[in-house]
Amino acid sequence: MSNQHQVQATDQQEQFVLRMRGLGTRTVVYQQNVAASLGLYNNDFISVDILREKGPITAGELSKLTGLATGSVTALIDRLEKSGYVRRQNDPNDRRKVIIVPLYEQKEDVSNTYIPLHNEMVKLASTYTEEELELITQFLNKASTVLDDQIDRLSSTPRIKSST
């Protein structure tokens, strides 16, 4: 039995939370469609996106960020390396470690896939003032931190087995 309880929210806060969840769902569906259009598995594409955000990282770090087992990440990196999305490189600070270096910027199919979304988001951003964009960006950074914390919480909690 969980001892979690739901925080009481105003109607406006509740609508806000629902819209955020809806945005998250749409983002996942968009990512799945991008992955499919590029001929990638969704987990592979999520990893490409993580690498775009974080830059070169170790396989262990990628495993932690994706929640995938180390063996799965090794196979994933093999697939991404074979299709030219990443390359392995020795860590200059620790020769025992290997860093996964993203190469997606050089992949025209990736940039072409994202150009329409980028252009539409720039158009959307142009409808806000600099001050509003600063506030929205601050919010998105804080929301990302909340999500990272929740991902850490979920990934460190034993999995609940489905009874189906």
PESUL-V179033 format. One record per residue. RES is the residue in one letter. SS is DSSP state (A for helix, B for strand, O for the rest). Layout:
RES:SS / RES:SS
//
This chain:
M:O / S:O / N:O / Q:O / H:O / Q:O / V:O / Q:O / A:O / T:O / D:A / Q:A / Q:A / E:A / Q:A / F:A / V:A / L:A / R:A / M:A / R:A / G:A / L:A / G:A / T:A / R:A / T:A / V:A / V:A / Y:A / Q:A / Q:A / N:A / V:A / A:A / A:A / S:A / L:O / G:O / L:O / Y:O / N:A / N:A / D:A / F:A / I:A / S:A / V:A / D:A / I:A / L:A / R:A / E:A / K:A / G:O / P:O / I:B / T:B / A:A / G:A / E:A / L:A / S:A / K:A / L:A / T:A / G:O / L:O / A:O / T:A / G:A / S:A / V:A / T:A / A:A / L:A / I:A / D:A / R:A / L:A / E:A / K:A / S:O / G:O / Y:O / V:B / R:B / R:B / Q:B / N:B / D:B / P:O / N:O / D:B / R:B / R:B / K:B / V:B / I:B / I:B / V:B / P:B / L:O / Y:A / E:A / Q:A / K:O / E:A / D:A / V:A / S:A / N:A / T:A / Y:A / I:A / P:A / L:A / H:A / N:A / E:A / M:A / V:A / K:A / L:A / A:A / S:O / T:O / Y:O / T:O / E:A / E:A / E:A / L:A / E:A / L:A / I:A / T:A / Q:A / F:A / L:A / N:A / K:A / A:A / S:A / T:A / V:A / L:A / D:A / D:A / Q:A / I:A / D:A / R:A / L:A / S:A / S:O / T:O / P:O / R:O / I:O / K:O / S:O / S:O / T:O
//
